Amino acid sequence: MDMQGQVAIVTGGSRGIGRAISLAFAEKGVSVVACARSLDKLEEVAKEAKQREFAGEVIPATLDVTDAAACEKCVEDVAEKHGRLDILVNNAGITRDGLLASMSDDDFDAVIDANLRSAFRLMRSATKHMMRARYGRIVNISSVAGLMGNPGQANYCASKAALVGMTKSAAKELARRKITCNAVAPGFIETDMTDVLPEKVKEGVMPLIPMKRFGSGEEIAEAVGFLASPAASYITGQVLVVDGGLHM
């Protein structure tokens, strides 16, 4: 379905899944404001979109998603400059793994702030513009870890599970304004986050995945692109699991 001329904000857009989403949107003709802390990596994504002569563009924007004022300003700046905001993808996230018994309050709070509160702040600001336009697509990047739990990741799993609950609540609030809110829950995807996993961990996980491989950022981007498109106009409050069959 045609997405030409739409405007999107994608957090965590400089690498991994966020990078793939930003490029996929640009290919569909969307003007993508890709946000991250590192401007250098964002500029590389923007350059790639330009070199590949996509119909849309990737516009780099530095953003610390843990800064509430910065989140609000980001949304307002985008809406003012482009005159619209059609799509919000909350992809930014961090991990600070550790066993529950020894996890510090700081490590728990940092993950909740980056993974959950940031999505709340951006949704709060973005929905004001979407409600006026009576159109919008919100896609939150959760994780299968939020659906099934994972040892050593109580903070991360809590943030991703809560993101699902917030997605469903927002979907019920916003549906009458023709705004959909869905979540994508990736499994093990080839990103910087999984690259650092010890080989023994990867070898232990692989037998649990029926498709016997890790997914790619591009495969997640395709799922996000569908949920953000006009084709998904009657889908809201759902969690699309993209994990090669790991969680079923």
Backbone as CSV, one residue per row, in Angstrom:
resi,resn,N_x,N_y,N_z,CA_x,CA_y,CA_z,C_x,C_y,C_z
1,MET,0.842,-1.197,0.000,0.000,0.000,0.000,0.877,1.247,0.000
2,ASP,0.353,2.325,-0.593,1.130,3.540,-0.783,1.375,4.263,0.536
3,MET,2.658,4.535,0.832,3.038,5.309,2.013,3.810,6.558,1.603
4,GLN,3.812,6.848,0.301,4.541,7.985,-0.237,4.116,9.273,0.459
5,GLY,5.103,10.046,0.903,4.832,11.346,1.496,4.538,11.323,2.983
6,GLN,4.445,10.141,3.584,4.211,10.085,5.018,5.480,10.440,5.787
7,VAL,5.305,10.743,7.057,6.420,11.142,7.928,6.463,10.213,9.129
8,ALA,7.656,9.723,9.433,7.822,8.778,10.542,8.955,9.199,11.455
9,ILE,8.825,8.843,12.725,9.914,8.926,13.697,10.282,7.499,14.076
10,VAL,11.560,7.177,13.996,12.059,5.863,14.396,13.183,6.069,15.409
11,THR,12.982,5.597,16.632,14.044,5.728,17.631,14.998,4.537,17.529
12,GLY,16.212,4.756,17.999,17.225,3.714,17.854,17.495,3.424,16.394
13,GLY,17.485,4.477,15.565,17.530,4.302,14.123,18.906,4.194,13.505
14,SER,19.948,4.173,14.322,21.303,4.227,13.761,21.901,2.862,13.462
15,ARG,21.310,1.804,14.007,21.915,0.491,13.792,20.869,-0.605,13.997
16,GLY,21.259,-1.820,13.619,20.424,-2.986,13.871,19.020,-2.873,13.312
17,ILE,18.050,-3.225,14.138,16.649,-3.232,13.718,16.183,-1.835,13.328
18,GLY,16.557,-0.821,14.095,16.135,0.549,13.806,16.656,1.046,12.470
19,ARG,17.884,0.698,12.158,18.474,1.059,10.865,17.694,0.402,9.731
20,ALA,17.393,-0.885,9.886,16.653,-1.606,8.856,15.260,-1.021,8.656
21,ILE,14.602,-0.643,9.745,13.276,-0.042,9.660,13.343,1.299,8.938
22,SER,14.324,2.113,9.301,14.467,3.435,8.680,14.664,3.317,7.176
23,LEU,15.522,2.406,6.736,15.778,2.222,5.306,14.558,1.654,4.587
24,ALA,13.861,0.733,5.246,12.663,0.150,4.633,11.579,1.198,4.429
25,PHE,11.400,2.077,5.393,10.428,3.162,5.258,10.826,4.116,4.138
26,ALA,12.097,4.489,4.103,12.572,5.411,3.066,12.352,4.828,1.678
27,GLU,12.538,3.518,1.556,12.320,2.863,0.270,10.868,2.973,-0.173
28,LYS,9.954,3.036,0.811,8.525,3.135,0.502,8.077,4.583,0.277
29,GLY,9.027,5.527,0.327,8.686,6.920,0.081,8.385,7.742,1.312
30,VAL,8.698,7.199,2.481,8.453,7.887,3.749,9.641,8.778,4.103
31,SER,9.358,9.963,4.632,10.405,10.803,5.212,10.610,10.347,6.649
32,VAL,11.772,9.754,6.914,12.034,9.112,8.199,12.976,9.950,9.044
33,VAL,12.499,10.398,10.182,13.377,11.051,11.146,13.930,9.948,12.038
34,ALA,15.167,9.571,11.776,15.820,8.491,12.518,16.576,9.099,13.695
35,CYS,16.260,8.618,14.883,16.809,9.213,16.105,17.754,8.254,16.824
36,ALA,18.806,8.811,17.370,19.754,8.059,18.192,20.685,9.059,18.849
37,ARG,21.523,8.564,19.731,22.480,9.450,20.394,23.652,9.799,19.493
38,SER,24.037,8.860,18.618,25.210,9.034,17.766,24.825,9.596,16.414
39,LEU,25.231,10.820,16.140,24.907,11.451,14.863,25.693,10.825,13.717
40,ASP,26.922,10.409,13.971,27.758,9.833,12.915,27.091,8.629,12.262
41,LYS,26.613,7.707,13.079,25.993,6.493,12.536,24.669,6.810,11.840
42,LEU,23.944,7.790,12.353,22.701,8.195,11.706,22.973,8.767,10.319
43,GLU,24.041,9.536,10.212,24.391,10.130,8.916,24.776,9.058,7.906
44,GLU,25.345,7.959,8.381,25.668,6.845,7.488,24.393,6.213,6.934
45,VAL,23.368,6.104,7.776,22.090,5.546,7.327,21.454,6.485,6.296
46,ALA,21.492,7.779,6.578,20.931,8.767,5.650,21.658,8.723,4.311
47,LYS,22.967,8.582,4.362,23.781,8.511,3.145,23.433,7.282,2.320
48,GLU,23.225,6.145,3.011,22.873,4.916,2.300,21.536,5.058,1.586
49,ALA,20.556,5.656,2.263,19.242,5.850,1.647,19.354,6.724,0.400
50,LYS,20.206,7.732,0.484,20.393,8.639,-0.663,21.104,7.930,-1.807
51,GLN,22.128,7.150,-1.483,22.875,6.430,-2.509,22.010,5.411,-3.228
52,ARG,21.080,4.818,-2.494,20.203,3.803,-3.094,19.010,4.431,-3.808
53,GLU,18.963,5.775,-3.803,17.954,6.543,-4.540,16.531,6.130,-4.169
54,PHE,16.305,6.025,-2.874,14.972,5.705,-2.385,14.029,6.879,-2.632
55,ALA,12.756,6.588,-2.708,11.758,7.626,-2.921,11.632,8.550,-1.718
56,GLY,11.890,8.007,-0.539,11.877,8.805,0.678,13.288,9.128,1.127
57,GLU,13.410,9.637,2.326,14.718,10.007,2.856,14.820,9.676,4.326
58,VAL,16.060,9.553,4.797,16.336,9.381,6.218,16.955,10.680,6.720
59,ILE,16.322,11.258,7.726,16.764,12.533,8.289,17.337,12.276,9.680
60,PRO,18.641,12.464,9.871,19.248,12.181,11.183,18.817,13.191,12.243
61,ALA,18.567,12.699,13.447,18.206,13.574,14.572,18.740,12.974,15.864
62,THR,19.591,13.709,16.552,20.109,13.212,17.825,19.016,13.307,18.884
63,LEU,18.897,12.252,19.673,17.877,12.225,20.723,18.293,11.271,21.822
64,ASP,18.250,11.760,23.045,18.390,10.914,24.219,16.978,10.602,24.698
65,VAL,16.527,9.374,24.475,15.133,9.034,24.776,14.829,9.032,26.272
66,THR,15.857,9.101,27.105,15.618,9.180,28.551,15.391,10.612,29.007
67,ASP,15.484,11.574,28.094,15.268,12.988,28.390,13.842,13.346,27.977
68,ALA,12.978,13.537,28.951,11.560,13.771,28.670,11.341,15.011,27.817
69,ALA,12.036,16.092,28.142,11.879,17.337,27.383,12.356,17.171,25.947
70,ALA,13.439,16.425,25.767,13.977,16.202,24.426,13.016,15.376,23.581
71,CYS,12.352,14.404,24.192,11.371,13.584,23.464,10.223,14.451,22.958
72,GLU,9.710,15.296,23.822,8.605,16.169,23.433,9.038,17.124,22.331
73,LYS,10.234,17.699,22.478,10.734,18.640,21.477,10.935,17.958,20.127
74,CYS,11.412,16.731,20.146,11.612,15.982,18.903,10.307,15.857,18.128
75,VAL,9.265,15.437,18.815,7.962,15.274,18.167,7.441,16.611,17.646
76,GLU,7.533,17.644,18.472,7.029,18.953,18.073,7.794,19.500,16.874
77,ASP,9.101,19.319,16.870,9.918,19.812,15.755,9.566,19.111,14.454
78,VAL,9.378,17.799,14.526,9.029,17.029,13.327,7.662,17.460,12.798
79,ALA,6.690,17.562,13.691,5.333,17.932,13.275,5.302,19.341,12.691
80,GLU,6.089,20.235,13.276,6.112,21.615,12.781,6.803,21.709,11.423
81,LYS,7.929,21.034,11.275,8.698,21.105,10.034,7.984,20.446,8.865
82,HIS,7.381,19.293,9.116,6.768,18.519,8.035,5.254,18.711,7.928
83,GLY,4.667,19.309,8.953,3.227,19.537,8.914,2.394,18.315,9.194
84,ARG,3.054,17.215,9.597,2.325,15.971,9.871,3.251,14.993,10.587
85,LEU,2.657,14.015,11.228,3.391,12.889,11.801,2.485,11.675,11.707
86,ASP,2.840,10.761,10.815,1.980,9.621,10.533,2.351,8.368,11.305
87,ILE,3.658,8.191,11.553,4.149,6.919,12.089,5.139,7.181,13.217
88,LEU,5.002,6.422,14.284,5.983,6.426,15.376,6.402,4.989,15.646
89,VAL,7.694,4.747,15.573,8.233,3.423,15.911,9.168,3.573,17.105
90,ASN,8.769,2.987,18.226,9.592,3.013,19.438,10.479,1.776,19.458
91,ASN,11.713,1.972,19.028,12.648,0.861,18.904,13.829,0.954,19.863
92,ALA,14.127,2.158,20.361,15.301,2.347,21.222,15.221,1.456,22.456
93,GLY,16.345,0.876,22.828,16.361,0.024,24.018,17.771,-0.348,24.428
94,ILE,17.919,-0.687,25.696,19.210,-1.097,26.228,19.042,-2.353,27.069
95,THR,20.151,-2.986,27.378,20.158,-4.088,28.341,21.205,-3.798,29.414
96,ARG,20.908,-4.217,30.609,21.879,-4.228,31.705,21.612,-5.506,32.489
97,ASP,22.111,-6.593,31.942,21.774,-7.909,32.457,22.437,-8.210,33.797
98,GLY,21.769,-9.044,34.546,22.292,-9.486,35.834,21.239,-10.318,36.545
99,LEU,21.690,-11.164,37.450,20.750,-11.992,38.199,19.897,-11.129,39.113
100,LEU,18.659,-11.528,39.280,17.689,-10.759,40.067,18.209,-10.449,41.468
101,ALA,18.803,-11.421,42.110,19.235,-11.257,43.495,20.328,-10.202,43.670
102,SER,21.069,-9.939,42.596,22.171,-8.979,42.701,21.990,-7.747,41.824
103,MET,20.843,-7.619,41.174,20.603,-6.480,40.287,20.394,-5.208,41.093
104,SER,21.072,-4.145,40.716,20.945,-2.878,41.437,19.703,-2.121,40.989
105,ASP,19.240,-1.218,41.835,18.117,-0.356,41.473,18.461,0.474,40.242
106,ASP,19.699,0.939,40.163,20.115,1.767,39.034,20.015,1.005,37.716
107,ASP,20.448,-0.255,37.712,20.386,-1.052,36.486,18.941,-1.361,36.103
108,PHE,18.099,-1.593,37.102,16.686,-1.838,36.811,16.040,-0.577,36.250
109,ASP,16.255,0.534,36.924,15.619,1.788,36.525,16.098,2.271,35.157
110,ALA,17.387,2.078,34.862,17.939,2.536,33.582,17.261,1.844,32.411
111,VAL,17.023,0.552,32.540,16.389,-0.213,31.465,14.916,0.164,31.330
112,ILE,14.231,0.324,32.441,12.826,0.738,32.400,12.699,2.118,31.761
113,ASP,13.602,3.015,32.108,13.553,4.376,31.579,13.777,4.402,30.075
114,ALA,14.807,3.679,29.607,15.158,3.693,28.182,14.175,2.904,27.329
115,ASN,13.677,1.800,27.845,12.856,0.896,27.041,11.362,1.160,27.148
116,LEU,10.914,1.660,28.289,9.478,1.813,28.533,9.041,3.271,28.654
117,ARG,9.675,4.007,29.554,9.265,5.401,29.739,9.458,6.223,28.467
118,SER,10.505,5.916,27.721,10.753,6.666,26.483,9.598,6.476,25.506
119,ALA,9.115,5.249,25.393,7.991,4.976,24.502,6.740,5.717,24.966
120,PHE,6.505,5.719,26.265,5.359,6.459,26.818,5.447,7.939,26.475
121,ARG,6.621,8.530,26.681,6.785,9.966,26.441,6.548,10.319,24.977
122,LEU,7.114,9.518,24.082,6.970,9.809,22.658,5.541,9.555,22.186
123,MET,4.913,8.507,22.707,3.518,8.252,22.364,2.622,9.373,22.857
124,ARG,2.861,9.840,24.059,2.050,10.930,24.623,2.088,12.162,23.736
125,SER,3.288,12.504,23.246,3.416,13.683,22.385,2.879,13.425,20.982
126,ALA,3.212,12.268,20.428,2.832,11.992,19.041,1.324,11.863,18.862
127,THR,0.658,11.263,19.838,-0.776,11.016,19.667,-1.583,12.314,19.608
128,LYS,-1.077,13.386,20.191,-1.791,14.671,20.115,-1.917,15.117,18.661
129,HIS,-0.861,14.932,17.887,-0.883,15.304,16.475,-1.692,14.305,15.660
130,MET,-1.540,13.028,15.989,-2.277,11.996,15.260,-3.780,12.108,15.491
131,MET,-4.181,12.454,16.697,-5.607,12.586,16.992,-6.228,13.732,16.202
132,ARG,-5.473,14.834,16.079,-5.992,15.958,15.295,-6.142,15.575,13.822
133,ALA,-5.187,14.761,13.342,-5.226,14.332,11.940,-6.181,13.166,11.710
134,ARG,-6.620,12.557,12.809,-7.468,11.363,12.751,-6.811,10.265,11.911
135,TYR,-5.516,10.111,12.130,-4.757,9.040,11.474,-3.423,8.873,12.191
136,GLY,-2.995,7.630,12.314,-1.671,7.393,12.874,-1.375,5.916,13.001
137,ARG,-0.095,5.611,12.986,0.381,4.237,13.180,1.490,4.269,14.225
138,ILE,1.300,3.542,15.298,2.316,3.399,16.332,2.726,1.934,16.384
139,VAL,4.019,1.686,16.297,4.538,0.325,16.410,5.628,0.319,17.472
140,ASN,5.410,-0.456,18.513,6.383,-0.577,19.597,7.161,-1.875,19.452
141,ILE,8.481,-1.785,19.557,9.310,-2.983,19.436,9.488,-3.604,20.816
142,SER,8.777,-4.693,21.029,8.879,-5.447,22.277,9.928,-6.536,22.088
143,SER,9.702,-7.718,22.615,10.643,-8.828,22.488,9.964,-10.101,22.974
144,VAL,10.377,-11.238,22.426,9.867,-12.495,22.959,10.285,-12.666,24.414
145,ALA,11.363,-11.988,24.802,11.793,-12.052,26.204,10.716,-11.499,27.128
146,GLY,9.932,-10.536,26.634,8.840,-9.984,27.424,7.640,-10.895,27.496
147,LEU,7.583,-11.889,26.614,6.471,-12.833,26.588,6.773,-14.127,27.326
148,MET,8.058,-14.509,27.360,8.408,-15.801,27.947,9.431,-15.712,29.069
149,GLY,9.996,-14.523,29.318,11.011,-14.381,30.359,12.364,-14.887,29.901
150,ASN,13.412,-14.451,30.608,14.763,-14.874,30.272,15.650,-14.714,31.505
151,PRO,16.355,-15.737,31.913,17.206,-15.624,33.106,18.235,-14.500,32.957
152,GLY,18.400,-13.737,34.008,19.380,-12.660,33.996,18.892,-11.380,33.347
153,GLN,17.605,-11.341,33.000,17.076,-10.149,32.328,15.740,-9.702,32.926
154,ALA,15.650,-9.707,34.233,14.394,-9.308,34.870,13.992,-7.893,34.473
155,ASN,14.972,-6.996,34.408,14.675,-5.604,34.042,14.236,-5.492,32.586
156,TYR,14.973,-6.130,31.687,14.664,-6.077,30.257,13.304,-6.724,29.973
157,CYS,13.069,-7.897,30.535,11.802,-8.595,30.320,10.626,-7.798,30.877
158,ALA,10.833,-7.180,32.030,9.773,-6.355,32.613,9.435,-5.181,31.698
159,SER,10.459,-4.548,31.133,10.222,-3.394,30.259,9.486,-3.806,28.993
160,LYS,9.855,-4.951,28.431,9.240,-5.383,27.181,7.838,-5.938,27.396
161,ALA,7.596,-6.562,28.528,6.247,-7.031,28.850,5.317,-5.851,29.095
162,ALA,5.817,-4.857,29.826,5.012,-3.663,30.096,4.699,-2.904,28.815
163,LEU,5.622,-2.936,27.876,5.402,-2.271,26.591,4.213,-2.884,25.853
164,VAL,4.042,-4.190,25.994,2.890,-4.861,25.390,1.598,-4.372,26.035
165,GLY,1.590,-4.292,27.362,0.401,-3.817,28.056,0.048,-2.387,27.672
166,MET,1.061,-1.537,27.568,0.830,-0.147,27.185,0.324,-0.060,25.749
167,THR,0.838,-0.906,24.890,0.388,-0.947,23.499,-1.100,-1.258,23.422
168,LYS,-1.544,-2.259,24.169,-2.949,-2.654,24.139,-3.855,-1.566,24.720
169,SER,-3.397,-0.934,25.787,-4.181,0.141,26.383,-4.328,1.316,25.419
170,ALA,-3.204,1.699,24.791,-3.243,2.803,23.836,-4.129,2.466,22.638
171,ALA,-4.072,1.222,22.205,-4.896,0.803,21.065,-6.375,1.023,21.358
172,LYS,-6.806,0.702,22.564,-8.216,0.882,22.921,-8.588,2.360,23.027
173,GLU,-7.665,3.167,23.512,-7.929,4.604,23.637,-8.013,5.305,22.280
174,LEU,-7.172,4.879,21.341,-6.966,5.643,20.116,-7.736,5.127,18.906
175,ALA,-8.335,3.960,19.021,-8.968,3.329,17.858,-10.034,4.207,17.205
176,ARG,-10.820,4.896,18.006,-11.905,5.700,17.427,-11.389,6.891,16.634
177,ARG,-10.096,7.230,16.834,-9.479,8.312,16.054,-8.694,7.772,14.856
178,LYS,-8.916,6.519,14.519,-8.262,5.877,13.374,-6.747,5.799,13.547
179,ILE,-6.331,5.622,14.781,-4.910,5.430,15.103,-4.747,4.001,15.597
180,THR,-3.850,3.266,14.970,-3.587,1.903,15.426,-2.303,1.872,16.241
181,CYS,-2.258,0.941,17.176,-1.074,0.773,18.019,-0.819,-0.719,18.183
182,ASN,0.301,-1.163,17.652,0.654,-2.575,17.704,2.094,-2.749,18.170
183,ALA,2.450,-3.972,18.453,3.816,-4.284,18.877,4.379,-5.399,18.004
184,VAL,5.676,-5.353,17.794,6.403,-6.451,17.155,7.356,-7.013,18.200
185,ALA,7.343,-8.325,18.347,8.195,-8.987,19.342,9.229,-9.853,18.625
186,PRO,10.418,-9.316,18.387,11.460,-10.104,17.723,12.011,-11.182,18.649
187,GLY,12.483,-12.248,18.026,13.236,-13.261,18.753,14.712,-12.936,18.667
188,PHE,15.532,-13.939,18.422,16.969,-13.705,18.282,17.261,-13.176,16.878
189,ILE,17.708,-11.935,16.827,17.964,-11.249,15.565,19.450,-10.898,15.490
190,GLU,20.009,-10.956,14.306,21.425,-10.636,14.117,21.630,-9.132,14.253
191,THR,22.028,-8.707,15.454,22.296,-7.303,15.745,23.527,-7.213,16.634
192,ASP,23.929,-5.971,16.949,25.054,-5.775,17.867,24.770,-6.430,19.215
193,MET,23.496,-6.441,19.616,23.123,-6.976,20.916,23.338,-8.488,20.991
194,THR,23.075,-9.179,19.880,23.262,-10.633,19.887,24.675,-11.028,19.469
195,ASP,25.362,-10.115,18.783,26.741,-10.412,18.369,27.658,-10.660,19.563
196,VAL,27.359,-10.015,20.692,28.235,-10.130,21.858,27.934,-11.369,22.698
197,LEU,26.891,-12.109,22.328,26.573,-13.320,23.078,27.677,-14.359,22.891
198,PRO,28.063,-15.054,23.953,29.051,-16.130,23.818,28.548,-17.216,22.865
199,GLU,29.470,-17.850,22.176,29.100,-18.883,21.218,28.315,-20.017,21.879
200,LYS,28.653,-20.332,23.135,27.935,-21.393,23.833,26.461,-21.037,24.010
201,VAL,26.202,-19.757,24.257,24.816,-19.312,24.412,24.071,-19.445,23.079
202,LYS,24.728,-19.022,22.001,24.110,-19.126,20.681,23.839,-20.584,20.308
203,GLU,24.799,-21.426,20.613,24.639,-22.855,20.306,23.510,-23.480,21.126
204,GLY,23.323,-22.967,22.350,22.257,-23.493,23.198,20.880,-23.047,22.754
205,VAL,20.817,-21.860,22.157,19.539,-21.311,21.720,19.082,-21.925,20.404
206,MET,20.006,-22.179,19.507,19.666,-22.584,18.149,18.725,-23.797,18.084
207,PRO,18.910,-24.842,18.908,17.991,-25.988,18.847,16.556,-25.634,19.233
208,LEU,16.383,-24.500,19.950,15.045,-24.099,20.389,14.281,-23.344,19.305
209,ILE,14.993,-22.945,18.249,14.376,-22.194,17.159,14.043,-23.158,16.023
210,PRO,12.772,-23.411,15.755,12.407,-24.367,14.707,13.035,-24.070,13.353
211,MET,13.257,-22.785,13.029,13.840,-22.436,11.738,15.365,-22.524,11.737
212,LYS,15.948,-22.819,12.918,17.390,-23.088,13.039,18.292,-21.955,12.551
213,ARG,17.859,-20.740,12.771,18.703,-19.587,12.450,18.208,-18.360,13.185
214,PHE,19.076,-17.354,13.303,18.667,-16.056,13.820,17.998,-15.280,12.681
215,GLY,17.127,-14.369,13.045,16.483,-13.523,12.047,17.354,-12.340,11.678
216,SER,16.883,-11.576,10.717,17.605,-10.378,10.278,16.803,-9.128,10.610
217,GLY,17.487,-8.008,10.682,16.810,-6.738,10.912,15.807,-6.432,9.817
218,GLU,16.136,-6.841,8.596,15.245,-6.601,7.463,13.925,-7.356,7.625
219,GLU,13.979,-8.539,8.219,12.745,-9.303,8.427,11.846,-8.636,9.464
220,ILE,12.458,-8.035,10.478,11.663,-7.273,11.449,11.097,-6.029,10.793
221,ALA,11.904,-5.388,9.951,11.462,-4.170,9.272,10.245,-4.424,8.384
222,GLU,10.203,-5.589,7.752,9.050,-5.930,6.915,7.774,-6.034,7.754
223,ALA,7.899,-6.625,8.942,6.736,-6.744,9.830,6.274,-5.369,10.307
224,VAL,7.237,-4.533,10.674,6.906,-3.176,11.115,6.280,-2.380,9.975
225,GLY,6.861,-2.527,8.778,6.334,-1.809,7.623,4.886,-2.162,7.327
226,PHE,4.553,-3.435,7.489,3.164,-3.849,7.271,2.237,-3.202,8.289
227,LEU,2.591,-3.274,9.566,1.728,-2.720,10.614,1.609,-1.195,10.518
228,ALA,2.605,-0.558,9.922,2.584,0.901,9.780,1.894,1.347,8.496
229,SER,1.505,0.401,7.669,0.947,0.734,6.361,-0.575,0.817,6.402
230,PRO,-1.173,1.432,5.377,-2.636,1.449,5.279,-3.237,0.047,5.204
231,ALA,-2.447,-0.938,4.783,-2.957,-2.307,4.672,-3.348,-2.895,6.018
232,ALA,-2.786,-2.341,7.099,-3.067,-2.857,8.441,-4.088,-1.991,9.174
233,SER,-4.980,-1.372,8.433,-5.922,-0.406,9.026,-6.902,-1.019,10.019
234,TYR,-7.123,-2.343,9.955,-8.073,-2.991,10.872,-7.347,-3.889,11.876
235,ILE,-6.074,-3.627,12.091,-5.277,-4.393,13.054,-4.781,-3.437,14.132
236,THR,-5.171,-3.671,15.359,-4.680,-2.832,16.450,-4.681,-3.627,17.759
237,GLY,-3.774,-3.259,18.645,-3.652,-3.929,19.933,-3.041,-5.318,19.856
238,GLN,-2.343,-5.602,18.761,-1.807,-6.941,18.555,-0.287,-6.990,18.752
239,VAL,0.201,-8.186,19.027,1.637,-8.421,19.147,2.034,-9.410,18.057
240,LEU,2.814,-8.941,17.102,3.282,-9.792,16.014,4.651,-10.358,16.393
241,VAL,4.695,-11.648,16.663,5.934,-12.308,17.079,6.706,-12.748,15.836
242,VAL,7.945,-12.302,15.746,8.798,-12.635,14.600,10.056,-13.293,15.165
243,ASP,10.007,-14.617,15.317,11.070,-15.290,16.057,11.451,-16.663,15.520
244,GLY,11.038,-16.972,14.293,11.381,-18.269,13.721,10.720,-19.446,14.415
245,GLY,9.687,-19.156,15.213,8.967,-20.226,15.895,9.431,-20.510,17.315
246,LEU,10.316,-19.661,17.845,10.858,-19.897,19.196,9.765,-19.927,20.254
247,HIS,8.842,-18.961,20.172,7.800,-18.858,21.199,6.450,-19.217,20.592
248,MET,6.027,-20.458,20.826,4.695,-20.861,20.354,4.249,-22.101,21.116
